[in-house]
Amino acid sequence: MERKFYFYSALLLTIAITIGSLISIPKLEVTQVQISDKFVHISAYCLLTLNWLLVYKFKTNRLKFGLLIPLLVFIYGIVIEVLQGVLTSYRQADLFDVLANFTGIGLAFIFFSIFFKRK
């Protein structure tokens, strides 16, 4: 049951990040609080990576999945950035977004490695 929860959560996050990255989002001036775009990237990719790692935390070959998932999420982030530059006129590919994604992925990997070590 727990694995299904993480799977659907990871799948939903993947879809939400894909849609959110490729649609036009109007800037709202409702609040005075400014959130850095890079912080959003770090947070989103940290949560995404952590959820996918939790899906496979019970697999017997955890090391393989523990290395493969961050790599696949990183490639996914690059593909999204390329698609923003190619498919949209209102978004652009940004190397600093890729670096922010990588930072979020790294934080998730470190967190997962520390708190979900096999006993």
C-alpha positions as CSV (number, residue, x, y, z in Angstrom):
1,M,0.0,0.0,0.0
2,E,2.8,2.4,0.9
3,R,4.6,1.8,-2.4
4,K,1.4,2.5,-4.3
5,F,1.0,5.8,-2.5
6,Y,4.5,6.9,-3.4
7,F,4.1,5.7,-7.0
8,Y,0.9,7.7,-7.5
9,S,2.4,10.7,-5.7
10,A,5.6,10.5,-7.9
11,L,3.5,10.1,-11.0
12,L,1.3,13.1,-10.1
13,L,4.4,15.2,-9.4
14,T,5.9,14.2,-12.7
15,I,2.8,15.2,-14.6
16,A,2.4,18.4,-12.6
17,I,6.0,19.5,-13.3
18,T,5.7,18.6,-17.0
19,I,2.5,20.7,-17.3
20,G,3.7,23.5,-15.1
21,S,6.9,23.7,-17.1
22,L,5.2,23.9,-20.5
23,I,2.2,26.1,-20.0
24,S,2.1,29.9,-19.7
25,I,1.6,31.0,-16.1
26,P,0.6,34.6,-15.7
27,K,2.5,36.6,-13.0
28,L,0.2,37.4,-10.2
29,E,0.9,40.5,-8.1
30,V,-1.3,39.3,-5.2
31,T,1.4,39.0,-2.6
32,Q,4.5,40.9,-1.5
33,V,6.4,37.6,-1.0
34,Q,8.8,36.8,-3.8
35,I,9.8,33.2,-4.3
36,S,12.9,32.6,-6.4
37,D,12.4,30.5,-9.5
38,K,15.5,28.5,-8.6
39,F,14.1,27.7,-5.2
40,V,10.9,26.4,-6.9
41,H,13.1,24.2,-9.2
42,I,15.2,22.9,-6.2
43,S,12.0,22.1,-4.2
44,A,10.2,20.4,-7.1
45,Y,13.0,18.2,-8.2
46,C,13.9,17.3,-4.6
47,L,10.3,16.2,-4.0
48,L,10.1,14.4,-7.3
49,T,13.4,12.5,-6.8
50,L,12.5,11.6,-3.2
51,N,9.1,10.3,-4.2
52,W,10.6,8.1,-7.0
53,L,13.3,6.8,-4.6
54,L,10.6,5.9,-2.1
55,V,8.7,3.9,-4.7
56,Y,11.7,1.6,-5.1
57,K,13.1,1.7,-1.5
58,F,12.1,-1.9,-0.9
59,K,13.6,-3.4,-4.1
60,T,16.3,-5.9,-3.6
61,N,18.7,-4.1,-5.9
62,R,18.3,-0.7,-4.1
63,L,21.8,0.6,-5.1
64,K,20.9,0.2,-8.8
65,F,17.6,2.1,-8.4
66,G,19.2,4.6,-6.0
67,L,21.6,5.6,-8.7
68,L,19.4,5.2,-11.7
69,I,16.4,7.3,-10.5
70,P,18.4,10.5,-9.9
71,L,20.0,10.1,-13.3
72,L,16.6,9.6,-15.0
73,V,15.1,12.6,-13.1
74,F,18.1,14.7,-14.2
75,I,17.6,13.7,-17.8
76,Y,13.9,14.4,-17.5
77,G,14.8,17.9,-16.3
78,I,17.1,18.5,-19.2
79,V,14.4,17.3,-21.6
80,I,11.8,19.7,-20.0
81,E,14.3,22.6,-20.4
82,V,14.9,21.7,-24.1
83,L,11.1,21.4,-24.7
84,Q,10.6,24.9,-23.1
85,G,13.0,26.3,-25.6
86,V,11.7,24.5,-28.6
87,L,7.9,24.2,-28.1
88,T,7.1,27.4,-26.3
89,S,7.4,31.1,-27.2
90,Y,6.8,32.2,-23.6
91,R,9.4,30.0,-21.9
92,Q,13.1,29.6,-22.5
93,A,15.7,26.9,-21.7
94,D,18.0,28.0,-18.9
95,L,21.2,26.3,-17.8
96,F,20.7,27.7,-14.2
97,D,17.4,25.9,-14.1
98,V,19.2,22.7,-14.9
99,L,21.7,23.4,-12.1
100,A,18.9,24.1,-9.7
101,N,17.2,20.8,-10.7
102,F,20.5,19.0,-10.1
103,T,20.8,20.6,-6.7
104,G,17.3,19.4,-5.8
105,I,18.1,15.9,-7.0
106,G,21.3,15.9,-5.0
107,L,19.6,17.0,-1.9
108,A,17.0,14.2,-2.3
109,F,19.7,11.6,-2.9
110,I,21.6,12.7,0.2
111,F,18.4,12.8,2.4
112,F,17.3,9.4,1.1
113,S,20.8,7.9,1.7
114,I,20.9,9.2,5.3
115,F,17.4,8.5,6.5
116,F,16.5,5.3,4.5
117,K,19.7,3.2,4.9
118,R,19.0,-0.4,4.9
119,K,19.5,-1.6,8.5
